[in-house]
Amino acid sequence: MIPEKHIPTKAFVVEAPHAPFVLQDVVLDEVRDNEVLVEMKYTGLCHTDIVVQEGGIPLGDYPAVLGHEGAGVVRRVGSAVKDKSLKEGDQVFLSFASCDSCSPCKDGHKGFCRDFTAINFGGVRGLSAADSPISTPGGQPIRGQFFGQSSMSKLAIVNEASVVKSGSAVSDADFAALAPLGCGYLTGAGTVLNVLKPKSNSRFVVLGVGAVGLAAMMAARALGVETVVAVDIVDAKLELATSLGATHTLNTKRITDLAAGLKEMFSDGVDYILDTTGVVPLLQSAISALAHAGTLVFVGVPPPTGSLTINPLEIMLGCKRLIGAVEGSSEPAKLLPQLLEWYKQGKFPVDKLGKVYNTDSLDQALEDLHAGKIIKPILKWGDL
């Protein structure tokens, strides 16, 4: 039986911006009425975790525990949790948190929650680290509930908004493969399903075939989109994209301009482009590659020093749309079950994307990710 208060566990702590992830002892406080205690089995590493760790996105107080692609088992349920079917022993996937009360949340687009930044980067309990459920054994507060969960921890006190119960038992191998569902895979697939909604005869382009881009590409194919173009600078990733359903590939290292390369394939342009790269010159060219009434969706974040020049006349006369999307404008409780079903049907083979690392191999996982050797690193907590 896990005690009610002062729950000891281990977590990867970032002491300050640019500091490394360090596995150390931490203590959790009580599970509040709207929270769930989850024993993490697997945690996907997302690019956002790394950007925050490197100081690229302001977080507020440090030290902090990051992680927002958790998959684990429920160990305690708060008395006021809305999902009354949730019980100890249930397998759950963890996703982002939302206020559940603003108009976008009520409309089922929780990725567009008006308080998304404050809740997910600041912490659901409050913006101060003192409000966090995590501390050092000596009592120093550690910022937690990053994206409602801080799943780079063996045990985590998770806000109920971040918890999605698995509809049926999932094997250990599948549980590992599916751990990143709550962010990376949800973002790519959700943007296709909820924002772009392409038709079967659409020409759909993905810029950057990492975890988000490949999930978007697989979702488009699952919807029956006949023409899917994968764009990247790494041939091995383009080969993987082809094996997962891309009908065309384009290596931008081998062409002078994205728009010219795409218009060699499709003289009148393409209907939809989803960008996961945030590379400004690529985005600039992508606008020109759009066909009449085409749509470009930004998922990748351009650097603050970048400057994207937009020609209003080109946008207006071409009836082109430029859209920003967060977490696929999705509602995790609805989208994750659909992605799980697609996975079982073989339509969403994300098991081809991940590699599992033990917690003592985090540095190797990060090195492999930066070197482009893997698409999605996944931490296994095991008996830690």
C-alpha positions as CSV (number, residue, x, y, z in Angstrom):
1,M,0.0,0.0,0.0
2,I,1.4,3.4,-1.0
3,P,1.1,5.9,1.9
4,E,-1.2,8.8,1.6
5,K,1.5,11.5,1.9
6,H,5.2,11.9,1.4
7,I,5.4,9.2,-1.4
8,P,9.1,8.6,-2.2
9,T,10.0,7.9,-5.9
10,K,12.7,8.7,-8.5
11,A,12.5,11.3,-11.3
12,F,14.6,13.0,-13.8
13,V,15.1,16.6,-12.5
14,V,16.3,19.6,-14.5
15,E,17.9,22.0,-12.0
16,A,18.0,25.0,-14.4
17,P,17.8,25.9,-18.1
18,H,20.5,24.1,-20.0
19,A,21.1,21.7,-17.0
20,P,21.0,17.9,-17.8
21,F,18.3,15.5,-16.8
22,V,19.5,13.9,-13.5
23,L,17.7,10.9,-12.0
24,Q,17.3,11.5,-8.3
25,D,15.1,10.8,-5.3
26,V,12.1,13.0,-4.9
27,V,9.0,13.0,-2.7
28,L,5.3,13.4,-3.8
29,D,2.7,14.9,-1.6
30,E,-1.0,13.9,-1.2
31,V,-3.2,13.0,-4.2
32,R,-5.9,15.7,-4.3
33,D,-9.5,15.0,-5.1
34,N,-9.2,15.7,-8.9
35,E,-5.9,13.9,-9.3
36,V,-4.7,10.4,-10.0
37,L,-1.5,8.7,-8.8
38,V,0.1,6.8,-11.8
39,E,3.0,4.4,-11.7
40,M,4.8,5.0,-15.0
41,K,5.7,2.1,-17.1
42,Y,6.9,4.0,-20.2
43,T,7.5,7.6,-21.1
44,G,8.1,9.0,-24.6
45,L,10.6,11.7,-25.0
46,C,9.2,14.7,-26.9
47,H,11.1,17.5,-28.6
48,T,9.2,19.9,-26.4
49,D,10.8,18.3,-23.3
50,I,14.2,18.9,-24.8
51,V,13.5,22.5,-25.9
52,V,12.3,23.4,-22.3
53,Q,15.4,21.6,-20.8
54,E,17.6,23.7,-23.2
55,G,15.9,26.9,-22.1
56,G,14.1,27.5,-25.5
57,I,10.7,27.8,-24.0
58,P,10.2,29.7,-20.7
59,L,9.0,27.5,-17.9
60,G,9.1,29.6,-14.8
61,D,10.6,28.1,-11.6
62,Y,13.3,25.5,-11.6
63,P,14.2,22.8,-10.7
64,A,11.6,20.9,-12.7
65,V,10.4,17.4,-13.7
66,L,9.4,17.3,-17.4
67,G,7.8,14.6,-19.5
68,H,4.4,14.5,-21.1
69,E,4.0,11.3,-23.0
70,G,3.4,8.9,-20.1
71,A,1.8,5.4,-20.1
72,G,1.3,3.7,-16.8
73,V,-0.9,2.0,-14.2
74,V,-3.3,3.8,-11.8
75,R,-2.3,3.4,-8.1
76,R,-4.8,5.8,-6.5
77,V,-7.8,7.8,-7.7
78,G,-8.9,11.1,-6.1
79,S,-12.4,11.1,-4.7
80,A,-13.8,13.7,-7.1
81,V,-12.3,12.4,-10.3
82,K,-15.1,12.7,-13.0
83,D,-14.4,9.3,-14.7
84,K,-16.0,7.0,-12.1
85,S,-14.9,3.9,-14.1
86,L,-11.3,4.7,-13.4
87,K,-9.8,2.4,-10.7
88,E,-6.6,1.1,-9.3
89,G,-4.8,-1.2,-11.7
90,D,-6.2,0.4,-14.9
91,Q,-3.8,1.1,-17.8
92,V,-3.8,4.7,-18.8
93,F,-2.2,7.0,-21.3
94,L,-1.3,10.6,-20.3
95,S,-1.8,13.6,-22.5
96,F,-2.0,17.4,-22.1
97,A,-4.2,19.2,-19.6
98,S,-6.9,21.8,-20.2
99,C,-9.3,24.1,-18.3
100,D,-12.4,22.2,-19.6
101,S,-14.4,25.4,-19.3
102,C,-13.5,27.8,-22.1
103,S,-15.3,27.8,-25.4
104,P,-12.7,25.7,-27.3
105,C,-12.6,23.1,-24.6
106,K,-16.4,22.9,-24.5
107,D,-16.4,22.5,-28.3
108,G,-14.1,19.5,-28.1
109,H,-11.0,21.4,-29.3
110,K,-9.0,21.2,-26.0
111,G,-5.7,21.8,-27.9
112,F,-7.0,25.3,-28.4
113,C,-7.7,25.8,-24.6
114,R,-7.3,29.5,-23.8
115,D,-5.3,28.7,-20.7
116,F,-3.1,26.0,-22.5
117,T,0.2,27.7,-21.9
118,A,-0.3,28.6,-18.2
119,I,-1.8,25.2,-17.4
120,N,0.7,23.0,-19.3
121,F,3.9,24.9,-18.9
122,G,3.2,26.5,-15.5
123,G,1.5,23.6,-13.7
124,V,-2.1,22.7,-13.1
125,R,-2.1,23.5,-9.4
126,G,-0.5,26.9,-9.9
127,L,2.4,28.9,-11.5
128,S,4.7,28.7,-8.5
129,A,6.9,25.6,-7.9
130,A,5.6,25.9,-4.3
131,D,2.2,24.7,-5.6
132,S,3.8,21.6,-7.1
133,P,3.2,18.1,-5.7
134,I,7.0,17.3,-6.0
135,S,9.8,18.2,-3.7
136,T,13.3,17.0,-2.7
137,P,13.6,14.8,0.3
138,G,14.8,17.9,2.1
139,G,11.6,19.8,1.2
140,Q,12.7,22.0,-1.6
141,P,9.9,22.5,-4.1
142,I,10.3,21.0,-7.6
143,R,8.1,22.2,-10.4
144,G,5.8,19.4,-11.5
145,Q,2.6,18.5,-13.3
146,F,4.3,19.6,-16.6
147,F,1.4,19.1,-19.1
148,G,-0.6,17.9,-16.1
149,Q,1.7,14.9,-15.5
150,S,5.6,15.3,-15.3
151,S,5.9,11.7,-16.5
152,M,9.7,11.6,-16.4
153,S,9.1,10.1,-13.0
154,K,8.5,6.5,-11.7
155,L,5.4,7.8,-9.8
156,A,3.5,10.9,-10.8
157,I,0.5,12.8,-9.4
158,V,-1.5,13.5,-12.5
159,N,-4.4,15.9,-13.1
160,E,-7.5,14.1,-14.1
161,A,-7.7,16.1,-17.4
162,S,-4.5,14.4,-18.5
163,V,-5.6,10.8,-17.9
164,V,-7.1,8.6,-20.7
165,K,-8.1,5.1,-19.7
166,S,-7.1,2.3,-22.1
167,G,-10.3,0.7,-23.4
168,S,-8.9,-2.8,-23.2
169,A,-5.8,-4.5,-21.9
170,V,-2.7,-3.7,-23.9
171,S,0.3,-6.0,-24.1
172,D,3.6,-4.7,-22.6
173,A,5.2,-4.4,-26.1
174,D,2.2,-2.4,-27.4
175,F,2.1,-0.3,-24.2
176,A,5.7,0.7,-24.9
177,A,5.1,1.5,-28.5
178,L,1.9,3.5,-27.7
179,A,3.3,5.6,-24.9
180,P,3.9,8.7,-27.1
181,L,0.2,8.7,-28.1
182,G,-0.6,11.6,-25.8
183,C,1.5,14.2,-27.5
184,G,3.6,13.5,-30.6
185,Y,1.3,11.0,-32.3
186,L,-1.8,12.8,-31.2
187,T,-0.5,16.1,-32.6
188,G,0.3,14.8,-36.0
189,A,-2.8,12.7,-36.4
190,G,-5.1,15.2,-34.7
191,T,-4.0,18.0,-37.0
192,V,-5.0,15.9,-40.0
193,L,-8.3,14.7,-38.5
194,N,-9.5,17.9,-36.8
195,V,-7.8,20.8,-38.7
196,L,-7.0,19.8,-42.3
197,K,-9.7,17.1,-42.9
198,P,-8.3,16.1,-46.3
199,K,-10.3,14.4,-49.0
200,S,-9.1,11.2,-50.7
201,N,-8.1,13.1,-53.8
202,S,-6.1,15.7,-51.9
203,R,-2.4,16.3,-52.4
204,F,-1.0,16.3,-48.9
205,V,2.6,17.2,-47.9
206,V,4.4,16.7,-44.6
207,L,7.5,18.8,-44.0
208,G,9.7,16.8,-41.6
209,V,9.2,13.1,-41.0
210,G,9.9,12.8,-37.3
211,A,7.3,11.4,-34.9
212,V,4.7,14.1,-35.5
213,G,5.1,14.1,-39.3
214,L,4.9,10.4,-39.6
215,A,1.9,10.2,-37.4
216,A,0.2,12.8,-39.6
217,M,1.2,10.9,-42.8
218,M,-0.2,7.7,-41.4
219,A,-3.4,9.4,-40.3
220,A,-3.9,10.8,-43.8
221,R,-3.4,7.4,-45.3
222,A,-5.8,5.9,-42.8
223,L,-8.4,8.4,-44.0
224,G,-7.8,7.2,-47.6
225,V,-5.8,10.2,-48.9
226,E,-4.2,8.9,-52.1
227,T,-1.3,11.3,-52.5
228,V,1.1,11.8,-49.6
229,V,4.4,13.5,-50.0
230,A,7.1,13.2,-47.3
231,V,9.8,15.9,-47.2
232,D,13.0,15.7,-45.2
233,I,16.8,16.0,-45.4
234,V,17.6,12.4,-44.2
235,D,17.2,9.6,-46.8
236,A,16.7,6.9,-44.1
237,K,13.7,8.8,-42.8
238,L,12.3,9.2,-46.3
239,E,12.7,5.4,-46.8
240,L,10.8,4.8,-43.6
241,A,8.1,7.1,-44.7
242,T,7.8,5.2,-48.0
243,S,7.4,1.9,-46.1
244,L,4.6,3.5,-44.0
245,G,2.6,4.8,-47.0
246,A,4.2,7.9,-48.5
247,T,3.5,7.9,-52.2
248,H,6.2,10.5,-53.0
249,T,9.4,11.7,-51.2
250,L,11.5,14.8,-51.6
251,N,15.0,15.5,-50.1
252,T,15.3,19.2,-49.8
253,K,19.1,18.9,-49.7
254,R,19.0,17.9,-53.3
255,I,16.8,20.8,-54.6
256,T,17.3,24.5,-54.6
257,D,13.7,25.4,-53.6
258,L,10.8,23.4,-52.0
259,A,8.1,25.1,-54.1
260,A,10.0,24.3,-57.4
261,G,10.5,20.7,-56.3
262,L,6.8,20.2,-55.4
263,K,5.7,21.9,-58.6
264,E,7.8,19.5,-60.6
265,M,5.5,16.8,-59.2
266,F,2.3,18.8,-59.3
267,S,2.4,21.7,-61.6
268,D,-0.6,23.5,-60.0
269,G,0.6,23.1,-56.5
270,V,-0.5,21.0,-53.5
271,D,-3.7,21.2,-51.4
272,Y,-2.3,20.8,-47.8
273,I,1.1,21.2,-46.2
274,L,1.7,20.3,-42.6
275,D,5.0,21.7,-41.3
276,T,6.7,20.1,-38.3
277,T,10.1,21.8,-38.8
278,G,9.7,25.5,-38.0
279,V,12.4,26.2,-40.6
280,V,11.6,29.7,-41.9
281,P,13.0,29.4,-45.5
282,L,11.1,26.2,-45.9
283,L,7.9,27.8,-44.7
284,Q,8.4,30.7,-47.0
285,S,8.7,28.4,-50.0
286,A,5.8,26.2,-48.7
287,I,3.4,29.1,-49.1
288,S,4.3,29.4,-52.8
289,A,3.9,25.6,-53.2
290,L,0.2,25.7,-52.2
291,A,-2.4,25.4,-54.9
292,H,-5.4,27.7,-55.1
293,A,-7.3,27.5,-51.8
294,G,-4.5,25.5,-50.3
295,T,-3.7,25.3,-46.6
296,L,-0.5,25.4,-44.6
297,V,-0.6,24.4,-41.0
298,F,2.2,25.2,-38.6
299,V,3.0,22.6,-36.0
300,G,6.7,23.2,-35.7
301,V,7.8,26.3,-33.8
302,P,10.0,28.8,-35.8
303,P,12.9,30.3,-33.8
304,P,12.1,33.8,-32.3
305,T,14.9,35.2,-34.5
306,G,13.2,34.0,-37.7
307,S,11.2,36.3,-39.9
308,L,8.5,34.9,-42.1
309,T,7.4,37.3,-44.9
310,I,3.8,37.0,-46.0
311,N,2.5,38.6,-49.2
312,P,-1.1,39.5,-48.5
313,L,-1.9,39.7,-52.2
314,E,-0.7,36.1,-52.7
315,I,-2.7,34.9,-49.8
316,M,-5.8,36.8,-50.7
317,L,-5.9,36.1,-54.5
318,G,-4.8,32.5,-54.0
319,C,-7.4,32.0,-51.3
320,K,-4.6,30.4,-49.2
321,R,-5.0,29.7,-45.5
322,L,-2.2,29.7,-42.9
323,I,-3.2,28.0,-39.6
324,G,-1.4,27.4,-36.3
325,A,-2.4,24.2,-34.5
326,V,-1.6,23.0,-31.0
327,E,-2.0,19.3,-29.9
328,G,-4.0,18.6,-33.1
329,S,-6.9,20.8,-31.8
330,S,-8.0,17.5,-30.2
331,E,-9.8,16.1,-27.3
332,P,-7.5,13.3,-26.0
333,A,-10.4,11.3,-24.5
334,K,-11.9,11.0,-28.0
335,L,-8.9,10.9,-30.2
336,L,-6.7,8.4,-28.4
337,P,-9.3,5.6,-28.5
338,Q,-9.5,6.1,-32.3
339,L,-5.8,5.9,-32.7
340,L,-5.7,2.8,-30.5
341,E,-8.3,1.2,-32.7
342,W,-6.4,2.2,-35.9
343,Y,-3.2,0.7,-34.3
344,K,-5.0,-2.6,-33.7
345,Q,-6.2,-2.6,-37.3
346,G,-2.7,-2.0,-38.6
347,K,-3.6,1.5,-39.9
348,F,-1.4,3.4,-37.5
349,P,1.8,1.3,-37.0
350,V,3.6,3.6,-34.6
351,D,5.5,0.5,-33.3
352,K,7.8,1.2,-36.3
353,L,8.8,4.5,-34.9
354,G,10.0,4.0,-31.3
355,K,13.0,2.5,-29.6
356,V,12.9,1.6,-25.9
357,Y,15.7,2.6,-23.5
358,N,16.2,1.8,-19.8
359,T,16.3,4.8,-17.5
360,D,20.0,4.5,-17.1
361,S,20.4,5.0,-20.9
362,L,18.7,8.4,-21.2
363,D,21.9,10.1,-22.4
364,Q,22.3,7.5,-25.1
365,A,18.7,8.0,-26.1
366,L,19.2,11.7,-26.4
367,E,22.4,11.2,-28.4
368,D,20.7,8.8,-30.8
369,L,17.8,11.3,-31.3
370,H,20.0,14.2,-32.0
371,A,22.1,12.1,-34.4
372,G,18.9,11.2,-36.4
373,K,19.4,7.4,-35.6
374,I,15.9,7.1,-34.1
375,I,12.5,8.7,-34.5
376,K,11.1,8.4,-31.0
377,P,13.0,7.4,-27.8
378,I,10.9,5.7,-25.1
379,L,12.0,5.3,-21.5
380,K,11.2,2.1,-19.7
381,W,10.9,2.5,-15.9
382,G,11.0,-1.2,-15.1
383,D,11.7,-2.1,-11.4
384,L,13.3,1.2,-10.6
